[in-house]
Amino acid sequence: MSRSTQYTSDVKQLDGLVEELLQCEALDRTKIEKIKKKHARVNGDVFSQSAILDHYRKLMAKDSSATQSKKLLALLLKKPTRTLSGVAPITVLTKPFPCPGKCIFCPNDVRMPKSYLADEPGAQRAERNYFDPYLQTYNRLMALQTIGHDVSKAELIILGGTWSFYPEAYQIWFIKECFRALNEFAESVNSIAEVEAVYTELEANLQTGRSNNPKKNKQRFAAQEIDGLDLKKSYNKVISQLYVAPEKIGGFDRYQSADWSELEAQQMTNENSRIRNVGLVIETRPDSISEKEVLRIRRLGCTKTQIGVQSLQDAVLLKNNRGHDVAATCRAFALLRSAGFKIHAHWMANLHGSSVEMDKRDFDQLFADPDFCPDELKVYPCSLVGSAELAKYYKTGQWQPYTQSELLEVVSHTLTNTPEYCRLTRVIRDIPSQDIVVGNKKTNFREIATSSVTKLRLVQPDIRAREIRGKSVKRDELRLKMFCYKTSVGIEVFFQHVTKQNKIASFLRLLLPHQPSFVPELGSSAVVRELHVYGQLVSLGSKADTKQSQHLGLGSELLEVAKVEATQAGYKNLAVISAIGTKEYYKKRHFRNGKLYQHCAL
């Protein structure tokens, strides 16, 4: 059978299969399997659920009046939690590079960017893709779509070392390549098979050196060789010898650089792409943040920063050789918040020099002190990995990991004392147990702590614990709730749509600043720092089940409420720190483009 004949036959079979699925009453997974066998290929092979889902979406796209079957989508979708937050997260890692920090708890794996380990899932994906931003992004998009997820609203999460310490030309190139992958994936994707063919070709070209830039591939492989290196040297010395030294790389950086015009061209394309960037996150240190740096990362398209707070005690920071004090963290938070950024803090328990009671007080200070009040938080209790300098302190008895009961006490405290406006994104870092010398090795410790606080009938008020996730909801089941709190730069107003059970369907963060921002474009504007609607990701422009929270008009309603609140507070202009791919959304809601932000006169 020719390829064209096979394709025609497959389409016919898939048409019949999908039609029967849609007509089937009381559909469940058992019935899906029976129908799949009934409509198998000529050779007897059954279609994968990914292929069925892909074909189903094509049929829905052809009929603009069609209403998608939420039940069928739920049954076909694999790992639905991947996009339950309303966006498709695309995590990519930068290449190994010297780091300005000398923290004693930090791993020193020369195969990875600082603080990451080669056994971590995200790090393994990055290494398989040679730390290439295009391949990492393209591969992740393909992986999510292959298991049935919509990827039209993509959040880029760029991790690895201290972002601000990488050369500017590399940063511009890295983000430009991520955007190029989003744009080209959007243009090329017509079927799962085509996606696989494109990626296979990319990988084959890279392996054989037949890509558009053979020198780039040759150098990328050269960067993987560690023969002859003295691995007893410090991480920075080894990395400098391996990745930075001119005699080793032969001008490698020339192929990992771009200028602003190249990035801006890809950003402009993405504004109307089928797959749009709805958020861009970078990872950095408090002492790397300055007015100039904030403006620069905003120009890159950044909307959120992950920032390592670690501790709010100068004595603890000093003992752990963190390299900055608490005052630097205060300054960083103020600058980032004044510029409208979302602040995603990292906080560590069980550091050298701390204790259970000190950790609990330190955590409470994160939200009691207006200098901090992060929007999101990762809680990383310290565990000892073999390559960390902390091993010396453990051997001499100066540092000990918490017992399980002590760790449970601290983690339970974080779960029950994170306020409603903050999302407790992660508790316990996903470090493989074989890499941990001493300390907690249970990656499901959050579940253990959650079970513990639930038995005690304690409430977990943070956003993640209250997300509506995949549940259907009607507009009349939601009420608008407002919470205000003080920060060092102004009043924050947190609007949220919640159910009677306080489950959250959407929220908006509005900053009412005390004084003009250092960002000239913002001036004295009120600023929308974040607008988010929860629920299973819904495609751009699709006409899905109107019970899904992403199609209830919640975002538009929150923007109108924010305009009213800002006007009543005396502000003449409302700005929004929009992502590249959300500009069109805000344009339709009367916001005009500025250089770095969008604005609406009040």
Legacy VTK file of the C-alpha trace (Angstrom):
# vtk DataFile Version 3.0
C-alpha trace
ASCII
DATASET POLYDATA
POINTS 602 float
0.000 0.000 0.000
1.410 3.402 -0.986
1.943 6.109 1.614
-0.890 8.255 0.176
-3.281 5.287 0.165
-2.325 4.445 3.749
-2.911 8.060 4.783
-6.367 8.112 3.137
-7.283 4.846 4.827
-6.109 6.111 8.227
-8.130 9.306 7.906
-11.256 7.337 6.991
-10.812 5.003 9.947
-10.156 7.899 12.317
-13.245 9.741 11.057
-15.408 6.729 11.886
-13.662 6.141 15.196
-14.131 9.703 16.424
-17.747 9.825 15.236
-18.576 6.667 17.185
-16.805 7.984 20.284
-18.862 11.168 20.173
-22.116 9.246 19.767
-21.351 6.699 22.480
-23.411 7.071 25.656
-21.808 6.553 29.067
-18.348 6.621 27.493
-15.518 5.180 29.566
-12.009 3.843 28.940
-13.241 0.265 28.369
-15.597 1.412 25.603
-12.836 3.519 24.058
-10.632 0.433 23.777
-13.422 -1.555 22.094
-14.087 1.218 19.591
-10.358 1.559 18.878
-10.154 -2.140 17.974
-13.256 -1.868 15.795
-11.674 0.957 13.769
-8.137 -0.417 13.626
-5.788 0.084 10.686
-5.843 -2.374 7.762
-2.864 -4.231 9.287
-4.706 -4.611 12.592
-2.795 -1.961 14.568
-4.991 0.213 16.763
-4.596 3.977 16.726
-2.894 5.527 19.728
-4.911 7.843 21.939
-2.589 10.669 20.921
-3.402 10.089 17.233
-7.114 9.934 18.014
-6.968 13.124 20.040
-4.979 14.860 17.317
-7.549 13.884 14.687
-10.447 14.843 16.959
-9.019 18.338 17.427
-8.578 18.738 13.677
-12.235 17.873 13.135
-13.281 20.362 15.811
-11.091 23.046 14.240
-12.768 22.553 10.843
-16.224 23.085 12.358
-16.264 26.456 14.125
-19.737 25.748 15.542
-18.751 22.430 17.111
-18.755 22.092 20.881
-15.945 19.942 22.162
-16.736 16.940 24.352
-15.053 17.633 27.661
-15.548 14.035 28.781
-13.909 12.610 25.658
-10.977 15.006 26.012
-10.523 14.001 29.645
-10.511 10.293 28.776
-8.006 10.694 25.934
-5.661 13.105 27.694
-2.563 11.724 29.413
-1.108 13.393 32.524
-3.822 16.077 32.672
-2.122 17.887 35.569
0.527 19.181 33.143
-1.811 21.938 31.913
-4.397 22.194 34.703
-2.907 25.534 35.724
-4.187 26.988 32.456
-0.834 27.133 30.614
1.624 24.671 29.104
4.878 24.959 31.107
8.035 24.655 28.989
11.116 24.328 31.216
14.537 24.756 29.614
18.020 24.868 31.161
20.944 27.077 30.275
24.373 25.549 29.687
26.876 25.001 32.541
28.565 28.297 33.313
30.543 29.870 36.176
28.434 31.145 39.075
29.194 34.135 41.347
27.890 32.220 44.376
29.905 29.950 46.661
27.048 28.527 48.752
28.126 25.550 50.864
24.842 23.659 50.253
24.974 23.908 46.462
25.760 20.819 44.311
28.837 21.005 42.073
28.004 18.786 39.102
30.214 19.997 36.234
27.859 18.394 33.721
25.129 20.823 34.747
24.500 24.534 35.348
25.247 25.451 38.988
22.958 23.915 41.632
21.517 21.276 39.284
22.215 17.543 39.162
22.417 15.338 36.085
19.883 12.865 37.521
17.075 15.423 37.838
14.348 14.918 35.171
14.522 18.450 33.762
18.322 18.345 33.700
18.277 15.023 31.848
16.013 16.503 29.170
18.366 19.469 28.822
21.445 17.270 28.500
19.765 15.051 25.895
19.176 18.217 23.889
22.743 19.484 24.373
21.424 22.467 26.387
20.228 23.886 23.080
17.237 26.183 23.734
15.592 25.495 20.377
15.763 21.715 20.761
14.671 21.802 24.411
11.645 23.964 23.620
10.675 22.084 20.477
11.058 18.710 22.177
8.955 19.739 25.161
6.193 21.096 22.943
6.193 17.861 20.981
6.142 15.724 24.134
3.156 17.588 25.592
1.194 17.592 22.356
1.928 13.914 21.749
0.132 12.966 24.978
-2.809 15.174 24.055
-2.133 18.553 25.619
-2.920 21.860 24.006
0.263 23.946 23.885
-1.097 27.175 22.412
-0.442 29.076 25.676
3.173 28.323 26.574
4.998 29.582 29.646
8.783 29.560 29.202
10.619 28.749 32.436
14.358 29.298 32.002
16.394 27.714 34.776
20.060 27.037 35.415
22.621 28.877 37.485
22.421 32.661 37.826
20.813 34.033 34.678
22.164 37.544 35.183
25.753 36.238 35.174
25.584 34.819 31.629
26.850 37.071 28.785
24.120 39.314 27.409
24.602 38.049 23.839
24.071 34.472 25.077
20.911 35.475 26.959
19.463 37.197 23.900
20.333 34.189 21.720
18.890 31.718 24.234
15.516 33.447 24.459
15.447 34.166 20.735
15.898 30.450 20.051
13.092 29.573 22.486
10.765 31.953 20.652
11.910 30.606 17.294
10.988 27.098 18.435
7.521 28.274 19.520
6.971 30.030 16.202
8.297 27.250 13.961
6.529 24.504 15.891
3.300 26.442 15.402
3.897 26.688 11.653
4.917 23.070 11.078
2.536 21.101 13.271
-0.240 19.413 11.314
-0.116 15.967 12.899
1.718 14.026 15.566
3.580 12.119 12.850
4.823 15.351 11.295
6.012 16.649 14.639
7.975 13.459 15.204
9.471 13.679 11.704
10.629 17.273 12.242
12.270 16.476 15.560
13.863 13.302 14.208
15.400 15.333 11.390
16.684 17.948 13.826
18.297 15.300 15.994
19.798 13.446 13.031
21.305 16.649 11.681
22.823 17.410 15.051
24.323 13.933 15.382
25.841 13.895 11.883
26.864 17.549 11.752
24.645 18.325 8.743
22.727 21.198 10.292
22.678 24.779 9.057
25.759 25.440 11.147
28.097 22.409 11.337
30.652 24.343 13.394
28.037 24.933 16.035
27.319 21.206 16.295
30.994 20.312 16.387
31.594 22.702 19.251
28.486 21.517 21.089
29.882 18.001 21.150
33.324 19.284 22.115
31.750 20.909 25.142
30.643 17.481 26.400
34.210 16.119 26.608
35.811 16.242 30.045
38.933 14.181 29.423
42.042 15.696 30.936
40.194 18.015 33.324
41.143 18.210 36.985
37.749 17.630 38.594
39.207 18.358 42.050
39.270 22.011 41.117
36.354 24.283 42.006
33.208 24.151 39.907
33.926 27.544 38.373
37.483 26.600 37.396
36.386 23.364 35.757
33.494 25.019 33.959
35.729 27.857 32.789
38.195 25.340 31.376
35.425 23.241 29.820
33.001 25.799 28.439
34.605 29.223 28.517
38.344 29.025 27.821
38.983 30.182 24.209
41.501 27.434 23.530
38.890 24.829 24.476
35.891 26.171 22.624
37.521 27.795 19.605
35.080 30.693 19.467
31.994 28.694 20.556
30.319 31.825 21.911
30.105 33.319 18.416
27.452 30.725 17.601
25.559 31.275 20.852
24.931 34.954 20.482
22.336 37.199 18.917
21.469 40.870 18.887
18.323 42.603 20.084
16.876 42.982 16.594
16.933 39.199 16.065
15.085 38.598 19.333
12.556 41.351 18.668
11.769 39.867 15.246
10.879 36.514 16.835
8.895 38.256 19.571
6.879 40.196 17.010
6.072 36.973 15.149
4.962 35.353 18.384
2.394 38.056 19.142
0.062 36.408 16.610
1.476 32.893 16.504
-0.677 29.806 16.968
1.540 28.996 19.962
2.106 32.089 22.064
4.327 32.818 25.003
2.082 33.810 27.921
4.867 34.127 30.496
8.659 34.085 30.671
10.570 33.237 33.838
14.277 33.598 34.606
16.234 32.500 37.694
18.682 34.798 39.471
20.157 36.016 42.784
19.110 39.072 44.832
22.546 40.689 44.505
22.295 40.515 40.700
19.225 42.749 40.631
19.659 46.457 39.866
17.556 49.060 38.056
19.540 48.435 34.871
19.165 44.656 35.166
15.422 44.882 35.749
14.956 46.969 32.599
17.155 44.580 30.624
15.304 41.401 31.585
12.018 43.156 30.904
13.258 43.918 27.395
14.005 40.213 27.003
10.286 39.584 27.572
10.557 38.424 31.180
7.428 38.659 33.347
8.476 36.676 36.429
11.708 36.077 38.340
12.665 33.095 40.438
14.952 34.494 43.095
16.944 32.687 45.780
16.049 34.193 49.152
17.195 31.097 51.090
17.062 32.848 54.493
16.080 36.182 56.018
18.792 35.968 58.697
22.139 37.609 57.950
23.952 35.254 60.333
22.582 32.194 58.507
23.410 33.640 55.076
26.967 34.318 56.252
27.470 30.814 57.668
26.305 29.315 54.389
28.602 31.573 52.345
25.630 32.922 50.411
27.492 36.047 49.308
24.807 38.653 49.995
22.827 39.974 52.961
19.101 40.383 53.638
19.266 44.032 52.588
20.100 42.877 49.032
16.955 40.749 49.036
14.878 43.723 50.189
16.260 45.890 47.389
15.666 43.180 44.789
12.045 42.674 45.839
11.368 46.418 45.782
12.860 46.910 42.321
11.136 43.884 40.809
7.766 44.707 42.326
7.993 48.373 41.325
8.569 47.211 37.739
5.516 44.924 37.882
7.314 41.568 37.955
5.889 38.502 39.634
8.272 37.376 42.362
8.825 33.641 42.797
11.034 33.189 45.856
13.110 30.175 46.890
13.397 29.608 50.638
15.462 26.942 52.403
14.933 25.240 55.743
17.539 23.299 57.713
20.448 25.498 56.604
23.700 25.496 58.543
23.168 27.707 61.591
19.377 27.463 61.662
16.902 25.364 63.650
13.273 24.255 63.510
12.040 27.223 65.545
14.248 29.679 63.664
12.954 28.330 60.359
9.330 28.749 61.408
9.943 32.355 62.485
11.915 33.019 59.315
9.075 31.690 57.171
6.532 33.846 58.961
8.707 36.899 58.336
8.451 36.289 54.584
4.828 37.432 54.739
4.734 39.602 57.868
7.467 41.953 56.604
6.292 44.283 53.777
9.814 44.131 52.311
9.053 40.609 51.047
5.556 39.104 50.497
6.436 36.884 47.479
3.770 35.937 44.945
5.006 32.355 44.638
7.308 30.248 46.755
9.431 27.115 46.549
10.380 25.559 49.879
13.613 23.591 49.674
14.703 21.946 52.936
18.447 21.358 52.774
19.704 17.881 51.919
23.358 16.969 51.570
24.588 15.932 48.142
28.093 14.512 47.875
29.612 17.325 45.825
28.520 20.118 48.186
30.944 21.811 50.559
28.362 21.207 53.289
29.777 17.663 53.539
32.698 19.035 55.578
30.302 20.550 58.122
28.364 17.306 58.348
31.516 15.269 58.984
32.573 17.580 61.809
29.089 17.575 63.337
28.447 21.267 62.696
25.381 20.514 60.566
22.820 17.732 60.820
19.728 17.071 58.705
16.360 17.326 60.427
14.704 14.147 61.573
11.493 13.232 59.782
9.371 14.623 62.632
11.339 17.900 62.646
11.028 18.242 58.876
7.328 17.441 59.086
6.889 20.213 61.655
8.557 22.807 59.412
6.845 21.733 56.189
3.433 21.547 57.870
4.017 25.073 59.128
4.690 26.309 55.583
1.569 24.595 54.229
-0.731 26.172 56.788
0.863 29.626 57.024
1.217 30.625 53.377
-1.370 33.390 52.717
-4.114 33.241 50.090
-2.279 35.524 47.658
0.817 33.292 47.409
1.177 30.040 45.466
3.290 27.425 47.226
4.593 26.000 43.975
6.888 23.317 45.300
7.795 21.749 48.627
10.888 19.498 48.565
13.229 19.628 45.619
13.100 16.724 43.161
16.613 15.412 43.834
17.011 11.673 43.103
17.533 9.725 46.330
20.812 8.209 45.103
22.340 11.704 45.013
21.437 12.484 48.627
24.034 11.502 51.236
21.899 12.472 54.227
18.586 14.260 54.562
15.089 13.687 53.288
14.941 11.259 50.360
11.146 11.174 50.025
10.117 13.203 46.994
6.465 12.811 48.068
7.084 14.528 51.406
4.604 17.261 50.500
1.892 14.623 50.278
2.960 13.259 53.655
2.761 16.732 55.205
-0.552 17.473 53.493
-2.020 14.273 54.886
-0.779 15.238 58.331
-2.354 18.720 58.335
-5.579 17.340 56.848
-5.906 14.866 59.716
-5.508 17.804 62.102
-8.256 19.631 60.165
-5.947 22.531 59.417
-6.544 24.729 56.370
-4.044 25.183 53.542
-4.850 28.688 52.282
-2.264 29.091 49.502
-3.288 29.297 45.839
-2.028 25.866 44.750
-4.026 24.099 47.448
-7.181 25.924 46.309
-6.899 25.725 42.505
-10.107 24.650 40.807
-8.023 22.493 38.456
-10.176 20.354 36.095
-13.538 20.823 37.775
-16.473 22.336 35.896
-17.837 25.570 37.306
-20.670 27.959 36.440
-20.362 31.721 36.686
-23.102 31.999 39.342
-21.134 29.588 41.532
-18.283 32.085 41.832
-17.970 35.224 43.929
-15.402 38.000 43.751
-13.138 38.292 46.761
-10.595 41.044 47.482
-7.580 40.977 49.814
-5.223 43.939 50.411
-1.761 43.938 51.952
1.107 46.391 52.313
4.475 46.047 50.625
7.548 48.267 50.604
6.502 49.966 47.342
2.735 50.233 47.756
-0.561 48.517 48.409
-1.182 45.181 46.730
-4.785 44.275 45.908
-5.418 40.587 45.258
-8.716 39.934 43.475
-9.920 36.368 43.100
-12.968 34.464 41.889
-13.728 31.682 44.356
-16.378 29.037 44.979
-18.274 28.602 48.244
-15.514 26.203 49.277
-12.940 28.965 48.559
-11.564 27.125 45.517
-9.921 29.635 43.207
-10.850 29.953 39.515
-8.990 33.164 38.630
-7.051 36.019 40.174
-5.463 39.391 39.459
-2.609 41.165 41.257
-2.908 44.964 41.269
-0.113 47.221 42.566
-1.074 50.682 43.801
2.384 52.264 44.225
3.230 54.877 46.869
5.528 56.800 44.524
6.504 56.839 40.830
8.397 53.806 39.573
12.051 54.041 38.558
10.819 52.718 35.196
10.115 55.940 33.219
7.373 54.306 31.178
5.371 53.352 34.274
5.594 56.666 36.089
2.768 56.829 38.636
0.618 54.144 36.985
-1.189 51.441 38.868
0.129 48.104 37.585
-1.511 44.773 36.841
1.312 42.410 37.786
-0.518 39.182 37.004
-3.805 37.952 35.575
-4.454 34.228 35.644
-7.442 31.988 34.954
-7.292 28.364 36.112
-8.723 25.210 34.586
-7.604 22.848 31.823
-5.836 24.861 29.125
-8.223 26.023 26.397
-6.898 26.767 22.906
-6.601 30.344 21.694
-9.900 31.313 20.105
-11.567 27.934 20.660
-15.236 27.466 21.481
-14.960 24.886 24.190
-17.354 23.941 26.962
-18.462 27.251 28.509
-18.418 25.656 31.953
-14.628 25.744 31.806
-13.263 28.652 33.821
-11.094 29.810 30.894
-14.280 30.584 28.935
-16.338 32.410 31.554
-14.905 35.849 30.826
-13.275 35.951 34.242
-10.111 37.651 32.989
-12.020 40.516 31.357
-14.142 40.956 34.456
-11.086 41.156 36.704
-9.508 43.787 34.457
-12.627 45.931 34.706
-12.633 45.570 38.484
-8.954 46.566 38.567
-9.692 49.677 36.489
-12.426 50.717 38.909
-10.217 50.113 41.950
-7.298 52.073 40.459
-9.579 54.957 39.464
-11.124 55.176 42.931
-7.602 55.205 44.408
-6.770 58.277 42.287
-4.634 56.756 39.526
-4.917 58.102 35.979
-3.344 55.181 34.149
-3.306 51.396 34.450
-0.314 49.488 33.078
0.133 45.743 32.620
3.360 43.721 32.427
2.127 41.616 29.538
3.951 38.665 28.031
4.736 38.758 24.304
1.910 36.369 23.467
-0.730 38.142 25.594
-0.402 41.554 23.950
-3.296 40.871 21.581
-5.491 39.877 24.525
-4.884 43.212 26.242
-5.201 45.199 22.998
-8.750 43.870 22.670
-9.404 45.200 26.161
-8.325 48.759 25.355
-4.660 48.620 26.334
-2.187 50.315 23.981
1.400 49.232 23.419
4.267 51.034 25.105
7.947 50.224 24.821
7.986 47.586 27.597
4.426 47.600 28.954
0.842 48.092 27.814
-1.283 50.982 29.093
-4.898 51.986 29.553
-6.005 55.520 30.427
-8.498 55.649 33.320
LINES 1 603
602 0 1 2 3 4 5 6 7 8 9 10 11 12 13 14 15 16 17 18 19 20 21 22 23 24 25 26 27 28 29 30 31 32 33 34 35 36 37 38 39 40 41 42 43 44 45 46 47 48 49 50 51 52 53 54 55 56 57 58 59 60 61 62 63 64 65 66 67 68 69 70 71 72 73 74 75 76 77 78 79 80 81 82 83 84 85 86 87 88 89 90 91 92 93 94 95 96 97 98 99 100 101 102 103 104 105 106 107 108 109 110 111 112 113 114 115 116 117 118 119 120 121 122 123 124 125 126 127 128 129 130 131 132 133 134 135 136 137 138 139 140 141 142 143 144 145 146 147 148 149 150 151 152 153 154 155 156 157 158 159 160 161 162 163 164 165 166 167 168 169 170 171 172 173 174 175 176 177 178 179 180 181 182 183 184 185 186 187 188 189 190 191 192 193 194 195 196 197 198 199 200 201 202 203 204 205 206 207 208 209 210 211 212 213 214 215 216 217 218 219 220 221 222 223 224 225 226 227 228 229 230 231 232 233 234 235 236 237 238 239 240 241 242 243 244 245 246 247 248 249 250 251 252 253 254 255 256 257 258 259 260 261 262 263 264 265 266 267 268 269 270 271 272 273 274 275 276 277 278 279 280 281 282 283 284 285 286 287 288 289 290 291 292 293 294 295 296 297 298 299 300 301 302 303 304 305 306 307 308 309 310 311 312 313 314 315 316 317 318 319 320 321 322 323 324 325 326 327 328 329 330 331 332 333 334 335 336 337 338 339 340 341 342 343 344 345 346 347 348 349 350 351 352 353 354 355 356 357 358 359 360 361 362 363 364 365 366 367 368 369 370 371 372 373 374 375 376 377 378 379 380 381 382 383 384 385 386 387 388 389 390 391 392 393 394 395 396 397 398 399 400 401 402 403 404 405 406 407 408 409 410 411 412 413 414 415 416 417 418 419 420 421 422 423 424 425 426 427 428 429 430 431 432 433 434 435 436 437 438 439 440 441 442 443 444 445 446 447 448 449 450 451 452 453 454 455 456 457 458 459 460 461 462 463 464 465 466 467 468 469 470 471 472 473 474 475 476 477 478 479 480 481 482 483 484 485 486 487 488 489 490 491 492 493 494 495 496 497 498 499 500 501 502 503 504 505 506 507 508 509 510 511 512 513 514 515 516 517 518 519 520 521 522 523 524 525 526 527 528 529 530 531 532 533 534 535 536 537 538 539 540 541 542 543 544 545 546 547 548 549 550 551 552 553 554 555 556 557 558 559 560 561 562 563 564 565 566 567 568 569 570 571 572 573 574 575 576 577 578 579 580 581 582 583 584 585 586 587 588 589 590 591 592 593 594 595 596 597 598 599 600 601
